[in-house]
Amino acid sequence: MKNNVIKFLSILSAVLFICSACTEKKTVEKATDKSDFVQGSETLKPKKEEISDTDEPKELESPTEVNNDPLDAEVILVSTKEELDSVRNSLSGNFRLTKDIVFEDADFEEGGDFYNNGCGWLPIGDDDEPFSGSFDGSGFSVSNLKLDITENGKSGALFGRLEGGVIENLNILDCDINVFCESGDNRGLATAAGLIAENAGTVNKCKVSGNINSYVRCDDKKNFSAAGGICGYNYGTVSNCINEAEISSRLSLDADKNTAIKSETLNEPYVGFCYAGGIAGCDYGTVSECTNYGSVNGETVTTNPMGLVYDQLSAGGIAGDVGYDNKVYDCDNFGNVNGSTTCGMCYTGGIAGFSDCASIERCGNRGEINSKVIESRDDKCASAGGISGGGEVKIKDCYNAGAITAKTVPSVDNNTEYVGLVFVGGVCSSPCEISNCYNIGKINADQICTITGIGGIAFQDIPEGSSGLYYLDNVSAGASREDYATKCTDEEMRRAETYEGFDFDGVWEIDPNAEYPYPTLK
């Protein structure tokens, strides 16, 4: 009996210790206060959230010890740079960060502990041996992480690949991540992200800030460059995450290399895909309740294309590309999205650059969206949308307040008849289903192209059965089928009674006296 009492008191003491430690953890919250904005020159822009540096958490006496508490799975505690690096030695382990970790520039310089022949930090896990455990950041931060990867097919991020595991409550602050490669073996591949290069697990309540860049210089047939704030490619779930990093993805093909391609491949063209997204470069899973504040930039550059080049650039505030039947919901973008390509297709969108029959629900965009094609010829296209820039997509309960611009620039040495395509939609370019959406953003498209499509909601026919579509009367045209969209004055766009079919009890809300007086998502 005495032994049972002692055992009970020991367990009770452990429970009280864990509860007291948990109350001091920092947390990462999704930015949900959509009224916290300042007026900009073109659109309303958000005030950036400051990173909280409140009370310091209680330090554990033995940060490297294994926690064998009977109420918790075995957890390895991490508190130093060296212990973070050692996570790669237990890829299926369970880890918990117990304090902020700050890298110094000297760590990545020659002679530093993380120089690694100039590559800087080496990602934890890869395709052959992914990280499959759990990592709980407890709201703490890893700051000043640096990577400079120059090997083809390699990825840059804190973690290389997550498969079936969980990463949560972790901040990656002021990172500097660069992945550059020259293509080889018929493919060039560069992937850069703040947290995970490839996610096939679960990511929740994480935050990234800094600079993230991927770049492929091409000399072979198929090439891919992908950059995202949280992950490069998402095959799992990402939720409640925030990105403040500046995102850039780039492809380039030199004229001399292009000549070699033509002589060797003849009927097989060079193909390049460039993806950039505030949360994910490509989403082939689910992204929910995430917010992007960073600028997103994509670029493909091809000189002397000779008719054998096809580039596709997809840049979006949340994801550059959203795959077939995948989902993005309850997300917001406040960062500007820019895309520029030569002799290719350029898709830019406030939420998704390109969507392949994906589903986007309860999302809003307030960033500026720009799409540009240079040296356009044949059927090359600049396409932009407030929510989705291209592809067929199902959209419900979404809005756009950002200015949208798309244009093409003819080649100076193009002797053939100039052909250019520009498509701009206040919400999307070509929906397969759309309902309960509105647009107040300004829309601009050049008129020198052979074909120009522009619409307050979409540039082409909106499918029958669509309803609840409204746009501000500040564009040159509405939806191609006017009977499915309603043109409104600014005063009308500020009144809840205008929006027939909108759920102002569970989904939408409106405050006519707020800085943003139009409907917002709860």
C-alpha positions as CSV (number, residue, x, y, z in Angstrom):
1,M,0.0,0.0,0.0
2,K,2.8,2.4,0.9
3,N,4.5,1.7,-2.4
4,N,1.3,2.4,-4.3
5,V,1.0,5.8,-2.5
6,I,4.6,6.7,-3.3
7,K,4.1,5.7,-7.0
8,F,0.9,7.8,-7.2
9,L,2.6,10.9,-5.7
10,S,5.5,10.5,-8.2
11,I,3.1,10.5,-11.1
12,L,1.1,13.4,-9.7
13,S,4.3,15.4,-9.3
14,A,5.3,14.7,-12.9
15,V,1.9,15.9,-14.1
16,L,2.1,19.1,-12.2
17,F,5.6,19.8,-13.6
18,I,4.5,19.3,-17.2
19,C,1.4,21.5,-16.7
20,S,3.5,24.3,-15.2
21,A,6.0,24.1,-18.1
22,C,3.2,24.1,-20.7
23,T,1.8,27.4,-19.4
24,E,5.1,29.1,-20.3
25,K,5.4,28.0,-23.9
26,K,5.3,30.4,-26.7
27,T,2.7,29.7,-29.4
28,V,2.3,30.6,-33.0
29,E,-1.2,31.9,-33.9
30,K,-2.7,32.4,-37.3
31,A,-3.3,36.0,-38.2
32,T,-7.1,36.1,-38.1
33,D,-7.7,39.8,-37.5
34,K,-8.3,40.9,-41.1
35,S,-9.1,44.4,-40.0
36,D,-5.5,45.2,-39.0
37,F,-4.4,47.1,-42.1
38,V,-3.0,50.4,-43.2
39,Q,-3.9,52.2,-46.4
40,G,-1.4,51.8,-49.3
41,S,-1.1,53.5,-52.7
42,E,-3.1,50.8,-54.6
43,T,-4.5,48.3,-52.1
44,L,-4.9,47.9,-48.3
45,K,-1.7,46.3,-47.0
46,P,-1.3,44.6,-43.6
47,K,0.6,45.7,-40.6
48,K,3.2,43.0,-40.1
49,E,2.9,41.1,-36.9
50,E,5.8,41.4,-34.5
51,I,7.4,38.3,-33.2
52,S,6.6,37.9,-29.5
53,D,9.5,38.0,-27.1
54,T,7.5,37.6,-23.9
55,D,8.6,35.8,-20.8
56,E,11.5,33.5,-21.2
57,P,10.5,29.8,-20.7
58,K,11.9,27.9,-17.8
59,E,15.1,26.1,-18.8
60,L,15.3,22.5,-18.0
61,E,18.2,21.4,-16.0
62,S,19.3,18.6,-18.3
63,P,18.2,19.7,-21.9
64,T,19.7,16.5,-23.4
65,E,18.1,14.0,-21.1
66,V,15.3,11.6,-22.3
67,N,11.9,12.4,-20.9
68,N,10.6,9.1,-19.6
69,D,7.5,10.5,-18.0
70,P,4.8,7.8,-18.0
71,L,2.2,10.3,-19.3
72,D,4.3,11.2,-22.3
73,A,5.9,9.3,-25.1
74,E,9.7,9.2,-25.0
75,V,10.8,12.6,-26.1
76,I,14.3,13.8,-26.8
77,L,14.8,17.4,-25.7
78,V,16.7,19.8,-27.9
79,S,18.2,23.1,-26.8
80,T,21.4,23.7,-28.8
81,K,22.6,23.9,-32.4
82,E,24.5,20.6,-32.0
83,E,21.4,18.8,-30.6
84,L,19.3,20.1,-33.5
85,D,21.9,18.8,-35.9
86,S,21.8,15.4,-34.2
87,V,18.1,15.0,-35.0
88,R,19.3,13.5,-38.3
89,N,20.7,10.5,-36.3
90,S,17.2,9.5,-35.1
91,L,14.9,10.1,-38.0
92,S,12.0,8.3,-36.4
93,G,12.4,9.9,-33.0
94,N,10.2,12.3,-31.1
95,F,11.8,15.7,-30.3
96,R,10.9,18.8,-28.4
97,L,12.6,22.2,-28.6
98,T,13.1,23.7,-25.2
99,K,14.6,27.1,-26.1
100,D,15.4,29.4,-29.0
101,I,18.4,28.5,-31.2
102,V,20.3,31.2,-32.9
103,F,22.9,30.5,-35.6
104,E,25.8,33.0,-36.2
105,D,27.4,33.9,-39.5
106,A,30.6,32.2,-38.3
107,D,28.8,28.9,-38.1
108,F,28.5,28.8,-41.8
109,E,31.9,30.2,-42.7
110,E,35.0,28.1,-43.5
111,G,36.1,26.5,-40.2
112,G,32.6,26.9,-38.7
113,D,30.7,23.9,-37.4
114,F,28.1,24.1,-40.2
115,Y,30.3,25.1,-43.1
116,N,29.9,21.7,-44.9
117,N,32.1,22.7,-47.9
118,G,30.2,25.9,-48.4
119,C,26.7,24.4,-48.4
120,G,25.8,25.5,-44.9
121,W,23.1,23.6,-43.1
122,L,22.4,20.1,-44.4
123,P,18.6,19.3,-44.4
124,I,17.4,16.7,-42.0
125,G,16.2,13.6,-44.0
126,D,15.9,13.0,-47.7
127,D,14.1,10.9,-50.2
128,D,16.0,7.8,-49.3
129,E,15.9,8.3,-45.5
130,P,13.1,10.8,-44.7
131,F,12.3,12.2,-41.2
132,S,9.3,10.2,-40.0
133,G,9.2,11.2,-36.3
134,S,7.8,14.2,-34.6
135,F,9.3,17.6,-33.8
136,D,7.5,20.0,-31.5
137,G,9.0,23.5,-31.5
138,S,7.0,24.5,-28.5
139,G,6.7,27.9,-30.1
140,F,10.4,28.5,-30.0
141,S,12.5,29.7,-32.9
142,V,15.5,28.6,-35.1
143,S,17.0,31.9,-36.3
144,N,19.6,32.8,-39.0
145,L,19.6,29.4,-40.7
146,K,21.7,29.5,-43.9
147,L,22.0,27.1,-46.9
148,D,23.8,27.5,-50.2
149,I,23.2,24.3,-52.2
150,T,24.7,24.0,-55.7
151,E,24.2,20.3,-56.5
152,N,21.6,19.2,-59.0
153,G,18.6,17.4,-57.4
154,K,19.4,18.6,-53.9
155,S,16.9,20.5,-51.7
156,G,17.3,23.3,-49.2
157,A,15.3,23.6,-46.0
158,L,15.6,22.8,-42.3
159,F,14.1,19.4,-43.1
160,G,14.7,17.7,-46.5
161,R,11.7,15.3,-46.5
162,L,9.0,14.6,-43.9
163,E,7.1,11.3,-44.4
164,G,4.3,10.4,-42.1
165,G,5.7,12.5,-39.3
166,V,4.6,15.7,-37.6
167,I,6.3,19.1,-37.3
168,E,4.5,21.8,-35.3
169,N,4.8,24.9,-33.2
170,L,8.1,25.9,-34.8
171,N,9.4,29.3,-36.1
172,I,12.2,29.6,-38.7
173,L,13.2,33.2,-38.5
174,D,15.5,35.3,-40.8
175,C,16.6,32.3,-42.8
176,D,18.7,32.6,-46.0
177,I,18.1,29.6,-48.2
178,N,19.5,29.3,-51.7
179,V,19.4,26.3,-54.0
180,F,21.1,26.6,-57.4
181,C,21.8,23.9,-60.0
182,E,22.7,23.3,-63.6
183,S,20.5,20.6,-65.1
184,G,22.0,17.2,-66.0
185,D,20.8,13.7,-66.9
186,N,17.9,15.2,-68.8
187,R,16.5,17.0,-65.7
188,G,17.4,19.9,-63.5
189,L,15.7,20.0,-60.1
190,A,16.0,22.7,-57.4
191,T,13.7,22.9,-54.4
192,A,13.9,25.5,-51.6
193,A,11.7,26.1,-48.6
194,G,12.0,27.5,-45.1
195,L,10.8,24.4,-43.2
196,I,10.5,21.3,-45.4
197,A,11.5,20.7,-49.0
198,E,9.0,17.9,-49.4
199,N,6.2,17.3,-47.0
200,A,4.4,14.0,-46.9
201,G,3.3,14.4,-43.3
202,T,1.6,16.9,-41.1
203,V,2.7,20.5,-40.5
204,N,0.9,22.7,-38.0
205,K,1.4,26.2,-36.4
206,C,4.7,27.0,-38.0
207,K,6.1,30.4,-39.1
208,V,8.9,31.3,-41.6
209,S,10.7,34.7,-42.3
210,G,13.7,35.6,-44.4
211,N,14.7,34.9,-48.0
212,I,14.1,31.7,-50.0
213,N,15.4,31.2,-53.5
214,S,15.5,28.3,-56.0
215,Y,17.2,28.6,-59.4
216,V,17.8,26.1,-62.3
217,R,20.1,27.0,-65.2
218,C,19.0,24.6,-67.9
219,D,20.8,22.6,-70.5
220,D,18.6,19.5,-70.8
221,K,15.1,18.5,-71.6
222,K,13.0,18.8,-68.4
223,N,13.6,21.1,-65.5
224,F,11.8,22.1,-62.3
225,S,12.4,24.9,-59.9
226,A,10.1,25.2,-56.9
227,A,10.2,27.5,-53.9
228,G,7.8,27.9,-51.0
229,G,7.7,29.5,-47.6
230,I,6.8,26.5,-45.6
231,C,7.4,23.7,-48.1
232,G,8.6,23.3,-51.6
233,Y,6.2,20.4,-52.4
234,N,3.3,19.4,-50.2
235,Y,1.8,15.9,-50.5
236,G,0.4,15.9,-46.9
237,T,-1.3,18.6,-44.8
238,V,-0.2,22.1,-43.9
239,S,-2.4,24.1,-41.5
240,N,-2.3,27.3,-39.3
241,C,1.1,28.4,-40.8
242,I,2.4,31.9,-41.5
243,N,5.0,33.0,-44.1
244,E,6.7,36.3,-44.1
245,A,9.7,35.3,-46.2
246,E,10.4,36.7,-49.7
247,I,10.0,33.8,-52.2
248,S,11.8,33.5,-55.6
249,S,11.8,30.7,-58.1
250,R,13.8,31.0,-61.4
251,L,14.6,29.1,-64.6
252,S,17.0,30.2,-67.3
253,L,18.2,28.7,-70.6
254,D,21.1,30.2,-72.5
255,A,21.2,30.6,-76.3
256,D,24.2,28.4,-76.8
257,K,22.7,25.6,-74.7
258,N,19.4,26.0,-76.6
259,T,21.2,25.5,-79.9
260,A,22.6,22.2,-78.6
261,I,19.2,21.1,-77.6
262,K,17.8,21.8,-81.0
263,S,20.5,19.9,-82.8
264,E,20.3,16.9,-80.5
265,T,16.6,16.5,-79.8
266,L,15.0,17.9,-83.0
267,N,11.3,17.1,-82.4
268,E,11.5,16.9,-78.6
269,P,11.3,20.4,-77.0
270,Y,12.9,21.7,-73.9
271,V,10.3,21.9,-71.1
272,G,10.7,23.9,-67.9
273,F,8.4,24.3,-64.9
274,C,8.8,27.1,-62.4
275,Y,6.7,27.2,-59.2
276,A,6.6,29.8,-56.4
277,G,4.2,29.9,-53.5
278,G,4.0,31.8,-50.2
279,I,3.1,28.6,-48.3
280,A,4.0,25.8,-50.9
281,G,5.6,25.9,-54.2
282,C,3.3,23.0,-55.3
283,D,0.3,21.7,-53.3
284,Y,-0.6,18.1,-54.0
285,G,-2.3,17.7,-50.6
286,T,-4.3,20.1,-48.4
287,V,-3.4,23.6,-47.2
288,S,-5.7,25.2,-44.7
289,E,-5.8,28.2,-42.3
290,C,-2.5,29.6,-43.6
291,T,-1.5,33.3,-44.2
292,N,1.2,34.7,-46.5
293,Y,2.7,38.2,-46.1
294,G,5.8,37.8,-48.2
295,S,6.3,38.7,-51.8
296,V,6.2,35.8,-54.3
297,N,8.2,36.0,-57.5
298,G,8.7,33.6,-60.4
299,E,10.7,34.1,-63.6
300,T,11.8,32.1,-66.6
301,V,14.3,33.5,-69.0
302,T,15.1,32.0,-72.4
303,T,17.2,33.6,-75.1
304,N,17.0,32.7,-78.8
305,P,14.2,30.1,-78.2
306,M,14.0,29.0,-81.9
307,G,10.6,27.5,-81.4
308,L,11.6,24.5,-79.3
309,V,11.0,25.9,-75.8
310,Y,8.0,25.6,-73.5
311,D,8.1,27.2,-70.1
312,Q,5.3,27.2,-67.6
313,L,5.5,29.6,-64.6
314,S,3.0,29.3,-61.8
315,A,3.1,31.7,-58.9
316,G,0.5,32.1,-56.1
317,G,0.2,33.8,-52.8
318,I,-0.5,30.4,-51.1
319,A,0.6,27.8,-53.7
320,G,2.2,28.1,-57.2
321,D,0.4,25.0,-58.4
322,V,-2.5,23.1,-56.9
323,G,-2.9,19.6,-58.2
324,Y,-5.9,17.6,-59.4
325,D,-8.7,17.4,-56.7
326,N,-6.5,18.9,-54.0
327,K,-7.7,21.6,-51.6
328,V,-6.9,25.0,-50.3
329,Y,-9.3,26.6,-47.8
330,D,-9.5,29.2,-45.1
331,C,-6.3,31.0,-46.3
332,D,-5.3,34.6,-46.8
333,N,-2.7,36.3,-49.0
334,F,-1.4,39.8,-48.4
335,G,1.9,39.6,-50.4
336,N,2.4,40.8,-54.0
337,V,2.7,38.0,-56.6
338,N,4.8,38.6,-59.7
339,G,5.4,36.4,-62.7
340,S,7.5,37.0,-65.8
341,T,8.4,34.6,-68.6
342,T,9.9,34.5,-72.1
343,C,8.2,32.3,-74.6
344,G,6.0,30.5,-72.1
345,M,2.8,30.4,-70.1
346,C,2.7,32.7,-67.1
347,Y,0.0,32.1,-64.4
348,T,-0.2,34.2,-61.3
349,G,-2.9,34.2,-58.7
350,G,-3.7,35.6,-55.2
351,I,-4.1,32.1,-53.8
352,A,-3.0,29.7,-56.6
353,G,-1.0,30.3,-59.7
354,F,-2.5,27.3,-61.6
355,S,-5.2,24.9,-60.5
356,D,-6.0,21.6,-62.0
357,C,-9.7,21.0,-61.0
358,A,-8.7,21.8,-57.4
359,S,-11.0,23.2,-54.8
360,I,-10.4,26.7,-53.2
361,E,-12.8,27.8,-50.4
362,R,-13.1,30.6,-47.9
363,C,-9.9,32.4,-49.1
364,G,-9.1,36.1,-49.7
365,N,-6.4,38.0,-51.5
366,R,-5.3,41.6,-50.9
367,G,-1.9,41.5,-52.7
368,E,-1.2,42.9,-56.1
369,I,-1.0,40.3,-58.9
370,N,1.1,40.7,-62.0
371,S,1.7,38.5,-65.0
372,K,3.9,39.2,-68.0
373,V,5.1,37.4,-71.1
374,I,8.1,38.8,-72.9
375,E,9.0,37.9,-76.6
376,S,5.6,36.4,-76.9
377,R,4.8,34.4,-80.0
378,D,2.5,31.5,-81.0
379,D,0.0,30.7,-78.2
380,K,2.1,32.0,-75.3
381,C,-0.1,33.5,-72.6
382,A,-0.1,35.9,-69.6
383,S,-2.9,34.9,-67.3
384,A,-3.8,36.4,-63.9
385,G,-6.6,36.0,-61.3
386,G,-7.4,37.4,-57.9
387,I,-7.8,33.9,-56.5
388,S,-6.5,31.5,-59.3
389,G,-4.5,32.5,-62.3
390,G,-5.1,29.6,-64.6
391,G,-6.6,26.1,-65.0
392,E,-10.1,24.9,-64.1
393,V,-10.9,25.4,-60.5
394,K,-13.8,25.1,-58.1
395,I,-14.1,28.3,-56.0
396,K,-16.5,29.1,-53.2
397,D,-16.8,31.9,-50.7
398,C,-13.7,33.8,-51.8
399,Y,-12.8,37.5,-52.5
400,N,-10.2,39.6,-54.2
401,A,-9.2,43.1,-53.3
402,G,-5.8,43.3,-55.0
403,A,-5.0,45.1,-58.2
404,I,-4.4,42.6,-61.1
405,T,-2.3,43.3,-64.2
406,A,-1.4,41.1,-67.2
407,K,0.4,42.0,-70.4
408,T,2.6,40.6,-73.2
409,V,5.6,42.2,-74.8
410,P,6.5,41.3,-78.4
411,S,9.9,40.1,-79.4
412,V,12.0,42.8,-81.1
413,D,13.4,40.3,-83.6
414,N,10.2,38.5,-84.3
415,N,9.5,38.7,-88.0
416,T,6.4,36.6,-87.9
417,E,2.9,37.9,-87.2
418,Y,2.8,38.8,-83.5
419,V,0.4,36.7,-81.5
420,G,-0.2,37.3,-77.8
421,L,-2.8,36.1,-75.3
422,V,-3.8,37.9,-72.2
423,F,-6.5,36.6,-69.8
424,V,-7.5,38.4,-66.6
425,G,-10.2,37.6,-64.1
426,G,-11.1,39.4,-60.9
427,V,-11.5,36.0,-59.2
428,C,-10.2,33.4,-61.7
429,S,-9.5,32.8,-65.3
430,S,-11.5,29.7,-66.2
431,P,-13.7,28.2,-63.4
432,C,-15.5,24.9,-63.5
433,E,-17.6,25.9,-60.5
434,I,-17.9,29.2,-58.7
435,S,-20.2,30.7,-56.1
436,N,-20.5,33.4,-53.5
437,C,-17.4,35.4,-54.6
438,Y,-16.7,39.1,-55.2
439,N,-13.9,41.3,-56.6
440,I,-13.2,44.9,-55.8
441,G,-9.6,44.9,-57.3
442,K,-8.6,47.0,-60.3
443,I,-8.0,45.0,-63.4
444,N,-5.6,46.0,-66.1
445,A,-4.7,44.2,-69.4
446,D,-2.8,45.4,-72.4
447,Q,-4.9,45.7,-75.6
448,I,-2.1,45.1,-78.2
449,C,-2.6,41.4,-78.2
450,T,-4.4,39.4,-80.8
451,I,-6.6,38.0,-78.1
452,T,-7.5,39.7,-74.8
453,G,-10.0,38.4,-72.2
454,I,-10.9,40.4,-69.2
455,G,-13.7,40.1,-66.7
456,G,-14.7,41.4,-63.3
457,I,-15.1,37.8,-62.1
458,A,-13.7,35.6,-64.9
459,F,-12.5,36.3,-68.5
460,Q,-14.6,33.5,-70.0
461,D,-18.0,32.0,-69.7
462,I,-19.0,31.2,-66.1
463,P,-20.7,27.7,-65.9
464,E,-24.4,27.5,-65.5
465,G,-25.5,27.0,-61.9
466,S,-22.9,29.5,-60.6
467,S,-24.4,32.2,-58.3
468,G,-23.6,34.9,-55.8
469,L,-21.0,36.7,-58.0
470,Y,-20.4,40.4,-57.6
471,Y,-17.7,42.9,-58.8
472,L,-17.0,46.6,-58.4
473,D,-17.6,48.7,-61.5
474,N,-13.9,49.5,-62.1
475,V,-13.0,47.2,-64.9
476,S,-13.7,47.4,-68.6
477,A,-15.9,44.3,-68.7
478,G,-17.7,41.9,-66.4
479,A,-17.9,38.2,-66.8
480,S,-18.4,37.0,-70.3
481,R,-21.9,35.9,-69.4
482,E,-23.2,39.0,-67.6
483,D,-26.3,37.2,-66.3
484,Y,-24.2,35.3,-63.8
485,A,-22.3,38.2,-62.3
486,T,-23.6,41.5,-60.9
487,K,-21.8,44.8,-61.4
488,C,-22.1,47.1,-58.3
489,T,-21.2,50.5,-57.2
490,D,-18.8,51.0,-54.3
491,E,-21.7,51.9,-52.0
492,E,-23.5,48.6,-52.9
493,M,-20.3,46.6,-52.3
494,R,-20.3,47.8,-48.7
495,R,-23.8,46.6,-47.9
496,A,-24.5,43.0,-46.7
497,E,-27.9,43.0,-48.4
498,T,-26.2,43.2,-51.8
499,Y,-24.7,39.8,-51.5
500,E,-27.6,37.4,-52.1
501,G,-26.7,33.8,-51.0
502,F,-23.8,34.9,-48.7
503,D,-23.9,33.3,-45.3
504,F,-23.3,36.2,-42.9
505,D,-24.1,34.0,-39.9
506,G,-21.4,31.4,-40.3
507,V,-19.0,32.4,-43.1
508,W,-18.9,36.1,-43.8
509,E,-19.0,39.3,-41.8
510,I,-19.1,43.0,-42.7
511,D,-18.3,46.2,-40.8
512,P,-19.0,49.3,-42.9
513,N,-17.1,51.5,-40.4
514,A,-13.8,49.4,-40.6
515,E,-10.8,50.4,-42.6
516,Y,-11.8,47.5,-44.9
517,P,-15.5,48.1,-45.2
518,Y,-16.3,45.1,-47.5
519,P,-17.2,41.6,-46.6
520,T,-14.5,39.5,-44.9
521,L,-14.3,35.9,-43.9
522,K,-14.8,35.0,-40.2
